[in-house]
């Protein structure tokens, strides 16, 4: 039971990081979003099983920034990086790029 409580606390913290990050991105505060992700990466290192959440979020932000700046090759690289974390989501964003071309 104690392990379940710890897991729920960790997931709640990760969700709070993700929500704060997305709010910053929506407001165009990309530096703030990357600062939040840096904090998440320190709290949940890549060896942690919840790290895939912040890693995917980081690549999505890199993708968004690249699109806003008109840098499709950087956006494509972000999608390729995202594929290592979530294949289905990477396929979705790759299709999005192809529609832009």
N, C-alpha and C positions, 0 to 999 in steps of 0.2 A: 504494500500500500504506500509506503514511504517513497519507493522508487517511482511509482506512478505520479505522486505529488511533485517530485523533483522534475520529472519529464514534462508535466503540464506547465510548471513554472518556466522551464527553459523554452518551451514552445510559445508561451505567452510573451516572454521577453523578445524572442525572435520576431514574433508578429508585430510587436511594438516598434522594433527597429525597421521592419519592412514598411509599416504604415508611415513612419516618420520620413523614411527615404522617399517613398512615392509622393508624399505631400510636398517635399522639397522639389522634386522633379517637376511636378505639376506647376509649381510656382516659378520654374526656371532657375532654381537655386542648385545648380549641379555640384558646386563645390561643397555645399552643405550636405548634399546626398552622399557624396563620396566620403565625407568625414563620418557620417553615420555608419556607412558600410565599413569603414576602417575600424570603428569601435566594435561593430559586430564581428569582424574578422579576428579581433583581439580576444573577444569574449568566447567566440565559437571558432577555434582554429580548424584548419582543413581536416584534421584527424577526427573531429567531432561529426557525428552523423547528421547534425542539423546544419552543417556548413553549406550544404548544397543550396539552401534557401538564399543566403546572402550572396553566394557566388552567381546564382542565376540572376538575382536582382542586379548585381553589378554589371553583368553583361547586357542586360536589358537597358540599363541607363547608358552604357557606352553606345549601344545601338541607337537609342533615342538622340543622344547628343550628336552622333555622327550624321544622322538623318537631318537634324535641324541645321547642321553646318554644311550639308550637301556633299558629304564625303561617303559615297556608297561603298568604296573599298574598305574603309574602316568599319562601316556597318556590317558588311559581309564577314569581316574577321570576327566581330563580336558574336555574330550568329554561329560561326564555326566554333568559337570558344564555348558558347552556350550549349552546343551539341554534346559536349562532354558531361554536362550536368543534367540536361533534359532534352532528349532527342525530339520529342513531339513538339515542344515549344520552339525549338530551333527550326524545325520544318515549317512551322507557322510563319515565323519571321522571315525565313528565306523566301517563302511564297510572297510575302509582303514586298520584299525587295524586287522580286521579279515582276510584280505588278507595276512597280514604279518605273521600270525600264521600258 
